[in-house]
Amino acid sequence: MAVGVQIDFKAATLAQYDEIIKKMGFKPGGSGGPFLFHWVTKTDDGIRVTDVWESQKAFEKFAEEQIGPFAAEVGLPNPPKIQFFEVHNYLTGAGV
């Protein structure tokens, strides 16, 4: 079952997020990645990443191997707050 993941990084910046994405080998607006869907936005106190993954286990493995280490490399100041949601359905746009 697909799982929604909301990750709030307090005091993080979009520039730090961009560095992490670059270190992972992804391009803004590009395709690829182990997730089904991904987007990020600035919040009043940091950034929020929202993803849809095939499973919580798949997200946790990627978080341990990539998100955590790269977040530390770019100096994110706080551990993120992570919430999981059961996904009833998701749609992708044409050509995705």
N, C-alpha and C positions, 0 to 999 in steps of 0.2 A: 504494500500500500504506500502511495506517495505521502510525503510528509513536507509540510511547510515549516520553514525555519526563519525566525526573525532574530537578528543579532544586532544588539545595540552596543556600540562602542562609545562610551562616554569620554569626552575631551579629545576624540580623534578628529582628524581633518580629512577632507576629500583628497588633499595632496598625498597624505599618508596612504589612503586607500588606493590611489592611482599607482603609487610605488609598489604596493603589494601585488596588484593586478599585473604589473609589468614583470615582477619577479616570478610570478606564476606562469608567465609566457602568454597571457591573454591580451587582447587589444580591446579598448573601449568600443562598444557597438559591434564587436566581433562575435563569432560563434565558437563553439567548442566548450570544453569544461565538463566535469563529471555530473553537474547538476542539470535539471530539466529546464529551469528558468532562474534568472538572477537579475536583481536591480538594486541600486543604492541611492540614498538620498541624504542630504544634510538635515540634521535635526537641531533643535534649540541648544542642545548640549553635546553634540558630537555627530555621529553618522549612524544610519540604520541600513543594514543589508537584509534583503528579503529574498529567499530562495525557495524553490521546490526541488526536492530530492527524491530519488526512488525509494530511499529508506533512511531512517535515523542512523542506522549503522554506517551507511555509505557516507553520510555527512560527517559523523564523528571520526571516521578514519581520515578523511580529507582534512578536517580541522586539526587533528593531531599531527599529521604529516606536513601540512602546508600552512594553513591559516595561523596557527599558533607560532611556529617558528618565524614566519615572515612578519607577523605583527610585532614580534619582539625585535626583529632586525630594524624595522622602521621606527621603533620607539613608541608604540602605542602605550599610553600611560596606565591604562586600567584593563583588567580582564573584562570581557564582554558579558552582557546579560543575554542569555540564549533562551528562546521559547520555541516549543514545537507544537505544531497543529496538524491534526489529521486532515488530509485533503480529500474531499469528496469527488472533485473533478477539477481539471485544469484544461485550458485551451491554449494553443499556440497560433500565432498569426500565419497567414499564407506565406509560403516560402521559408518558414523557419524549420 
